[in-house]
Each structure stands twice: as C-alpha cells, then as structure tokens.
Amino acid sequence: MNDPVAAKRPAGSGDPGAARGVAAAPTAPEAPIPPTPEAPAATKTPHVRPGDRIFRGLATGSGVFIVALIGAIGLFLIIQAIPSLGLNNVNFLTSREWNTTDPANLRFGILDLLLVTIVISVVALLIAMPIALGIALFLTQYAPRNLARPFAYVIDLLAAVPSIVFGLWGLFVLGPVLFPFSEWLIENLGWIPIFAKGNVNVQLGGTIFTAGIVVAVMILPIITAVTREVFERTPTMHIEGAIALGATKWEVVRTTVLPFGKAGYVSASMLGLGRALGETIAVMIILSTTSAAFGWSLFDGGATFASKIALAAPEFNDPRSAGAYIAAGLVLFVLTFVVNAIARSIVAGHKEYE
C-alpha cells in the first residue's frame, strides 16, 4: 500500500534520513573549480629535411649569384670606361663625333648612337605592339582551341630564329621590297622630317626604316607570348557575367579582357623594348654606316650602340680606344636596365599578376 505521507517528501531530496513530512534542508552550492594554470607551450623546433635545406640553399644562392653577376658587370664597365672618359676631348653625352683611331686624341660622343638606337626601337615597338595585341586576342578569344595551340607555337618559334638570319632577310629581301614604298614616302611626305630624304641610298635598303621593321618582327614573339598568358588569366566569372548581361564578343573583350590585361600588355611591350635596344647582329647587317650626322629621318643610316661596338670589336687593340666603346656599352647597359625595371614595376603594382 502506498504511504500518503511519503508523497509529501520533496522530489529529488536524495536524503533517505529526512523526516517524513518535513522539508529537506537546502544543499550548499558547489564551489567553483579554480582554473588550472596552463602549462607553458613546449618550444619545439620544426624538423627540416635535408632536401629542403639543399633546395633552399640552391635557390637563394642562384638569386644572389644573378644579382652579384649584374653588379659585377656594371662595376667592370665603370672601371674600364673611366680612364677613356677622362681622356675624351669632347662632351660624351652631347657630341656627335666619334673618332677613336688616335688613342692620344680621343673624341667620342654618344648622341647619334643614342638617337638612332631609340628611333629604331620606337619604330619597332609601334609596329609590333598592335600586331601582338591582335594575335594575343585572336589566340585567346576567337581561335578554336585546336587551331590556337599550333598557331601559338609558330609565333613562339620566331624567337628561335638567329639574329643573323633576320639581318640577311632584311637586307636582301625586305629592303628591295620596301624601296618603292620608301620612294613614295619621300616624294609625297618628304616635307615631314621623319620622311625626308636620308643620308644613305634608299635603294640599298640599309635604313632605319628597314631595321625598325626587322626588329619589330624579332620582338613580336616576346610581346605576344606574355600578352597571351595575361589574357588567358582573365577571371572566367567576369567573362561569363558580361555574356549574361548580353554583351557581344567585342564588348566582352573591351570590358573584361583588355582592362584586366592592360598592365601586363604594357609590361610585355617594355620587355620587347629592352630587347630592341640591345639588338646587335641584325641591325649591324642592315644599317648602312655613314659619317653624316643623324637627321631625324627614317631613311638615314648610322649605327646603334650595339652595332657600333660589334663593328669595332676586332680593333680593340688599345685599352684607351676600347674604353670608349665600353663607355657606350655602359650607357646601353643602364638604359636596358631602366627599361626592364619599369616593366617590372608596372606588373608589381597589380596583385592579380603575382
């Protein structure tokens, strides 16, 4: 039988000795458990495998070696050029005269060399940039995949053609082909200084105009390859978003691909410019040498830094005369270094290319 008094026992009292019918005494609250002090973290050196150490050392050493090598080249050029610069009897930067046959009376200036080098490089860049842009857009946006890959290989193979082959092609093939067009420009646009009659025979083809076109063909693979790689990295969601909004193919290129790849395209062009500034053999073969001063015409002859040094290399029998050409090489070294540094700085400002 159930005990009616036991029902009055507080539920959950848990005390079997409590008097029946009497409320149980409240239990004392439990004291909080003090936090245990954290044990100090054990300092443990991560294990590095020997292969990682070797690879890191090789990579670091390679980077340091390249920087040291560039510095050593610059230091060598400065040391070799200073004595000849001290013996120079004309202004090195502003004189157009170049006479190093008499080591006791050196007279050499780089103004003409600098102007011819820059004009040929600019002409090459103006020709190569739009063509490279069109090729890169065609390969990445318009060409079928089975056609784009072999076509890209053909463009890249242009970089493997030796410079001397380009030079011979420019002198014996391109020069005669350009002769009628050059004559037309001189007759009809000769009142413009850059199209005026030059200081060499246009029929022979050894002009700045011919050299600029040949150098443009030579730097085309560099600009095209880098630009193509940049355009291929355009985010797919940007392209698909433009298509979803009803954009045409050209509008997709104009609003997504070109804005994304603009910095890379400019950087690739700067790299091509650096290549054009230092081109030697092809320019040496094409350009007709002349003692006349550069007259700002595309149909002038002359020499660039690189071609001037290459032509005179067999006559480096006196350190004073050789030092004059080394001083010209130092200017070309600094110029090329600055151009490549500008190209790198353009890319460095865009995180999407890192």
C-alpha positions in Angstrom: 0.0 0.0 0.0 1.2 3.5 -0.9 2.2 5.7 2.0 0.3 9.1 1.7 2.9 10.9 3.8 5.8 9.7 1.6 4.2 11.6 -1.3 4.9 14.8 0.6 8.7 14.2 0.5 10.4 16.8 -1.6 11.2 15.3 -5.0 14.8 14.8 -5.6 15.8 15.4 -2.0 18.0 12.4 -2.1 18.2 12.2 1.7 16.7 8.9 2.9 17.0 10.0 6.5 14.9 13.1 6.2 11.8 13.2 8.4 8.7 12.4 6.7 6.5 15.4 6.1 9.4 17.8 6.8 11.0 19.8 4.0 14.6 18.9 3.5 17.3 21.4 4.2 18.7 23.2 1.1 22.0 21.9 -0.1 25.0 24.2 -0.2 26.0 25.4 -3.7 29.1 23.7 -5.1 32.3 25.9 -5.0 33.6 26.8 -8.5 36.6 24.8 -9.7 39.6 27.1 -9.9 41.1 27.2 -13.4 44.2 25.2 -13.8 47.2 27.2 -14.9 48.1 26.5 -18.5 51.3 24.7 -18.9 53.9 26.6 -20.9 53.9 25.7 -24.5 56.8 23.5 -25.3 59.1 25.1 -27.8 59.7 22.6 -30.5 61.8 23.2 -33.5 60.2 22.0 -36.7 62.1 19.3 -38.4 63.6 20.4 -41.7 64.5 17.7 -44.1 68.0 17.8 -45.7 66.5 18.0 -49.2 64.6 21.2 -48.2 67.8 22.7 -46.9 69.7 21.9 -50.0 66.9 23.3 -52.3 66.6 26.5 -50.3 70.3 27.0 -50.4 70.5 26.5 -54.1 67.5 28.8 -54.8 68.9 31.5 -52.5 72.4 31.1 -54.0 71.1 31.4 -57.5 69.3 34.6 -56.8 72.3 36.1 -55.0 74.6 34.9 -57.8 72.5 36.7 -60.5 72.4 40.0 -58.5 76.1 39.7 -57.9 76.8 39.0 -61.6 74.8 42.0 -62.7 76.6 44.2 -60.2 80.0 42.8 -61.3 79.2 43.6 -65.0 78.3 47.1 -64.1 81.4 47.6 -62.0 83.6 46.2 -64.8 82.1 48.6 -67.3 82.6 51.6 -65.0 86.2 50.7 -64.2 87.1 50.2 -67.8 85.3 53.3 -69.1 86.5 55.9 -66.5 90.1 56.2 -68.0 88.9 56.8 -71.5 86.2 59.2 -70.4 89.0 61.2 -68.6 90.9 61.4 -71.9 87.9 62.4 -74.0 88.3 65.8 -75.7 84.6 66.3 -76.5 81.4 66.1 -74.5 80.5 62.4 -74.1 76.7 63.0 -73.9 76.2 65.8 -76.4 78.8 65.3 -79.1 78.1 63.6 -82.5 81.7 63.0 -83.3 83.2 59.5 -82.9 86.9 59.2 -83.6 89.0 56.7 -81.5 91.7 55.9 -84.1 94.2 58.0 -82.2 94.3 56.9 -78.5 96.2 60.1 -77.6 93.4 62.3 -79.0 90.1 60.5 -78.2 87.0 62.3 -79.5 83.8 60.3 -78.9 80.2 61.2 -78.1 77.1 59.1 -78.0 74.4 61.5 -79.1 74.0 60.0 -82.6 74.2 56.4 -81.3 71.6 57.2 -78.7 69.2 58.8 -81.1 69.5 56.0 -83.7 69.1 53.3 -81.1 65.9 54.9 -79.6 64.4 55.7 -83.0 64.8 52.1 -84.3 63.4 50.7 -81.0 60.4 53.1 -81.1 59.6 52.2 -84.7 59.9 48.5 -83.9 57.6 49.0 -80.9 55.0 51.0 -82.8 54.8 48.2 -85.4 54.9 45.2 -83.0 52.5 46.3 -80.3 49.3 46.4 -82.3 50.1 43.2 -84.2 51.0 41.4 -80.9 47.8 42.6 -79.3 45.7 41.4 -82.2 47.4 38.0 -82.3 47.0 37.5 -78.5 43.3 38.4 -78.7 42.8 36.1 -81.6 44.5 33.1 -79.9 42.7 33.6 -76.5 39.2 34.8 -77.5 38.4 33.9 -81.1 40.5 31.0 -82.4 39.3 27.4 -81.9 41.4 25.5 -79.4 42.7 23.1 -81.9 43.9 26.0 -84.1 45.2 28.3 -81.3 47.7 25.9 -79.9 49.7 25.2 -83.1 49.4 28.8 -84.2 50.9 29.9 -80.9 53.8 27.5 -81.4 54.5 29.1 -84.8 54.6 32.6 -83.3 56.9 31.4 -80.5 59.3 29.8 -83.0 60.1 33.2 -84.3 62.1 33.8 -81.2 64.3 30.8 -82.1 65.4 32.2 -85.5 69.0 33.5 -85.2 69.6 37.2 -85.5 71.9 36.9 -88.5 69.0 35.2 -90.5 66.8 38.2 -89.7 69.6 40.5 -90.8 70.2 38.8 -94.1 66.4 38.6 -94.8 66.0 42.3 -94.0 69.0 43.3 -96.3 68.4 41.1 -99.3 64.6 40.6 -99.2 62.8 43.2 -97.2 65.0 46.2 -98.3 64.3 45.8 -102.0 60.6 45.2 -101.4 60.3 48.4 -99.3 62.2 50.5 -101.9 59.1 51.6 -103.9 57.2 52.4 -100.8 60.1 54.3 -99.3 60.4 56.4 -102.5 56.7 57.2 -102.4 57.0 58.4 -98.8 60.0 60.6 -99.6 58.3 62.1 -102.7 54.9 62.7 -101.1 55.7 63.2 -97.4 59.2 64.4 -97.5 58.2 67.7 -96.0 57.8 65.9 -92.7 61.3 65.5 -91.1 60.9 61.8 -90.4 60.1 61.0 -94.1 62.7 63.3 -95.6 65.5 62.0 -97.8 68.1 60.4 -95.7 71.9 60.4 -95.7 72.2 56.9 -97.4 71.0 55.4 -100.6 67.4 54.2 -100.1 67.7 51.6 -102.9 70.2 49.6 -100.9 67.7 49.2 -98.1 70.2 50.0 -95.2 67.9 52.5 -93.5 66.4 52.9 -90.1 63.0 52.2 -91.6 64.1 48.7 -92.7 65.9 48.0 -89.5 62.9 49.0 -87.4 60.6 46.6 -89.3 63.1 43.7 -88.9 63.5 44.4 -85.1 59.7 44.6 -84.8 59.4 41.0 -86.2 62.1 39.9 -83.7 60.4 41.3 -80.6 56.9 40.2 -81.8 57.1 36.7 -80.1 58.1 38.2 -76.8 55.2 40.7 -76.6 52.7 38.2 -78.0 53.7 35.4 -75.6 53.5 37.5 -72.4 50.3 39.2 -73.5 48.6 35.9 -74.4 49.4 34.5 -71.0 48.0 37.6 -69.3 44.8 37.5 -71.3 44.3 33.8 -70.5 44.2 34.6 -66.8 41.2 36.9 -67.1 38.7 35.6 -64.5 36.1 33.4 -66.1 33.3 34.8 -63.9 34.0 38.3 -65.3 33.6 37.0 -68.9 30.5 34.9 -68.0 29.0 37.9 -66.2 29.4 40.1 -69.3 27.9 37.4 -71.5 25.0 37.0 -69.1 24.3 40.8 -69.4 24.0 40.4 -73.2 27.4 41.7 -74.2 28.8 40.8 -77.6 32.2 39.2 -78.1 33.9 42.5 -78.7 32.1 44.0 -75.7 33.4 41.2 -73.6 36.9 41.8 -74.8 36.6 45.5 -74.3 35.1 45.5 -70.9 36.8 42.5 -69.3 39.9 41.1 -71.1 41.5 44.4 -72.1 41.1 46.2 -68.7 42.4 43.1 -66.9 45.4 42.6 -69.2 46.3 46.2 -69.8 49.2 46.4 -67.3 50.6 43.0 -68.5 50.4 44.1 -72.1 52.3 47.3 -71.4 54.9 45.4 -69.4 55.3 42.9 -72.2 55.9 45.9 -74.6 58.5 47.3 -72.3 60.3 43.9 -72.2 60.2 44.0 -76.0 61.6 47.5 -76.0 64.5 46.3 -73.9 65.2 43.5 -76.4 65.1 46.0 -79.3 67.5 48.4 -77.6 70.2 45.7 -77.4 69.7 44.0 -80.8 73.1 43.7 -82.5 73.8 41.4 -85.4 70.6 42.1 -87.5 71.0 45.8 -87.1 74.7 45.7 -87.9 74.0 43.8 -91.1 71.1 46.1 -92.3 72.2 49.6 -91.4 74.5 51.4 -93.8 77.3 53.1 -92.0 77.8 56.8 -92.7 79.8 59.6 -91.3 76.9 62.1 -91.7 75.1 63.1 -88.6 71.6 61.7 -87.9 69.0 64.0 -89.4 65.8 62.6 -87.8 64.8 60.8 -90.9 63.6 57.1 -91.1 65.8 56.8 -94.2 69.0 57.7 -92.5 71.8 55.2 -91.9 74.1 55.1 -88.9 74.8 52.8 -86.0 73.2 51.9 -82.7 75.2 51.3 -79.5 75.3 47.5 -80.1 76.1 47.6 -83.8 78.9 50.2 -83.3 80.6 48.1 -80.6 80.2 44.9 -82.7 81.7 46.5 -85.8 84.7 47.9 -83.9 85.4 44.8 -81.7 88.2 43.4 -83.9 90.1 46.7 -83.5 90.2 46.7 -79.7 94.0 46.7 -79.6 94.4 49.7 -77.3 92.7 49.9 -73.8 92.1 53.6 -74.3 90.2 53.1 -77.6 88.4 50.1 -76.3 87.4 52.1 -73.2 85.4 54.5 -75.4 83.3 51.6 -76.7 82.9 50.2 -73.2 81.6 53.6 -72.1 79.0 53.4 -74.8 78.2 49.9 -73.7 77.7 51.2 -70.1 75.1 53.7 -71.3 73.3 50.8 -73.2 73.5 48.7 -70.0 71.9 51.4 -67.9 69.3 52.1 -70.5 68.2 48.5 -70.8 68.2 48.0 -67.1 66.0 51.0 -66.6 63.5 49.8 -69.2 63.3 46.3 -67.7 62.9 47.8 -64.2 60.0 49.9 -65.4 58.4 46.8 -66.9 58.7 45.0 -63.6 57.3 47.9 -61.6 54.2 48.0 -63.9 53.4 44.4 -63.1 54.3 44.7 -59.4 51.5 47.2 -58.9 48.8 44.7 -59.8 48.2 41.8 -57.4 46.4 39.7 -60.0 49.7 39.1 -61.8 51.6 38.0 -58.7 
